[in-house]
Amino acid sequence: MTKFIFVTGGVVSSLGKGLASASIGCLLESRGLTVQLMKLDPYINVDPGTMSPFQHGEVFVTDDGAETDLDLGHYERFTSAKMSKANNWTSGRIYLSVIEKERQGVYLGKTVQVIPHITDEIKSVIRAVPKNNPCDVLIVEVGGTVGDIESLPFLEAIRQIGNEEGRQNAIFIHVTLVPYIAAAGELKTKPTQHSVKELREIGIAPDILLCRSDRPISLDLRRKIALFCNVEERAVISALDVQSIYEVPLFLHDQGLDSLILEKLGIKAQEADLKKWRELVSVIKEPTGGTVKIGIVGKYVELEDSYKSLREALIHAGVANNLRVQLEWIESESLMDEESESRLNEVDAILVPGGFGRRGIAGMIKAVRWSRKTKTPFLGICLGMQVACIEFARNVCNLQGADSTEFNQETPHPVIFKLRDLIGVENFGGTMRLGSYPCRLQEGSLAYEIYGCQEEISERHRHRYEFNPEYKPILEEKGMKFTGLSPDGKFVEIIELPKEVHPFFIGCQFHPEYKSKPLKPHPLFVAFVKAAFHNRIQSENLKEDVVSNRQIDTTEIIGGEV
Ligand code: GLN
C-alpha cells in the first residue's frame, strides 16, 4: 500500500519546494524505500511547453515526450524514479480532460463543477501514479503558494485524499519562509504563522514545517513556531540556504527529517545509507583536480532557471573529473562587439545550448567559428548543433546565406529545415519531436568512443527543425562527420569534426543534459569537461613556452580552415 506525502508552499514562491520534495525522495530511497514523485501546477497552460524560458525556466522533457516543469528534473536527479506524462499535471490539463469527458457524455445529466468533478479528476491522476508504478511512498508537490485562488482545487483534492487515507498514511509538509528583518535584527515567524493559518482554514493541518531562512533558527524561535502553528517542536525543521543543492538531503537528514517522516507514516525502514551522496557533496565542494571554465553562449543566460539541467549536468561532469566547473554565461547578442574574442579567449571550452528564435544566432555562429578555428573544445546541443552546421556550411563549404528556415524562410541554402514530419502542422503545443529516440553511432567516431563503444543509444529530444539531408554530402566532402543517425537513417542526431582536425568538436540534436544524474554523470559532458581541462593545461604550457621564448608554430594553435 502506498503512503502519501503532500508538499505545499507558503509565504512566497521560489522557496525550493521542488528541491525539498526531491530531497525527501532521496532520503527515503536511502532508507531502502521505493518512491514516486509528482507535481501539480495551478496554471492554465496544458503544459509548460509553450511558455518562454523567461516565464517558466527550463522545460524538462521526459522519456515519453512530456514537456514538464523543471522540478521533475530535480526528482530524476535526486532519486531513481522515472518521470513521465503522469507525473506533472497543470490545471489546464485537468480541465481539458474534464471538458473532453463532458463532451463525450461521461457526466451526462449532471452539472459539471469544480467540486466534485475537477477535484475528483485531480484525485484520480494522483492515485493513478502508484497504481501504475507501485511504490512505498508517493510525494506530491503542489505548485504555487497557499492562499492563491488557483491552488484551491488542488489543495481541496489533497485534503480529501488525506482524509480518506488517514493520518498514518498521508502527511502534509509545508515549506515556508522565516525572513530576517535587518531593521529589527531578527528572524520573523509571523508570515509562517499566517500561512499555516491559511492552510488550516481549508482543512489541512501540516505535520511538518520546513522553514527556509538565510540563518539558523534558534530553539526558542522553533518553539514559538511549533506552538503557534500547532506542530511538534521537532517537526519544525530549518532549511537553511546551502552551498550546493546536493547538500539539502544531508542537511535535512541531520535534523532527523527522514526518521520523523517514517515515524509519522508508521514505516519501519533501514538506517539511511548516504555514503555516496556525502562523497559527492565533498567533491562538489572541494575538488582536488583543479578548475575549468566553460563558456555557455546562449540567449536566456541571464535567467538562472532557463538552463537548469545543463548547469547540473556540467556540475556532475566536474565531479566525475574531480574538477570545479566554472560556468561563464555569455549572452550571445553581446558577442557582436569588438571585444568578443577576448571573452571567448578566457574560457577553456564553449557550449552552445538549445534555444528558439533568431535573436542571438549571429553571436552563436561567431562562437562556433571561433572554437572551430582555435581548436577550443566545442559542444553544441540541439540549436547548438544546428548553428554548428550553419557555420560550417557558410564558412567552410562556402554556401553563402546558409541558414535554418527557423531564422530565414528565404535562405538559398536551408541546411536546417522544418521537421518533415511536421509539414502542415500549425499548432504549437506538444507538436515538436519530443522524448526519447534511438540513435545509431558510427564505429570509430568520437561519439562512439564517448559512449563507451555502444552501437545504439537513446536520448531525449525537443525540436521542431532538423538537419536537411540534402546537404549531407556537401558538408561531408569538406570534412564534417555525421556520426549519429536515427536507425532508419532519416534524422541526423550527431555531427563532429574528426580528431585530426579538431580535438573535440561535437554537436547533438538531442538534449543529453536531461539524463545526467549526480551519481550517473552523462558521458558526453564528462568527455567535454575532460577536453576542456586538457585544453586548459595545454594553453597554460603554451603560455609558459611563450614566456621562455621558445619557437612556437602558431598555425598549430590557430589552425586553418578545416
Ligand atoms: N529551435 C530549434 C528547433 O526547434 C532548436 C530547439 C532546441 O534547441 N531545443 O529545432
Boltz pocket constraint, residues with backbone or C-beta under 6 A from the ligand:
constraints:
  - pocket:
      binder: B
      contacts: [[A, 353], [A, 354], [A, 355], [A, 356], [A, 357], [A, 381], [A, 382], [A, 383], [A, 384], [A, 406], [A, 462], [A, 463], [A, 464], [A, 465], [A, 466]]
      max_distance: 6.0
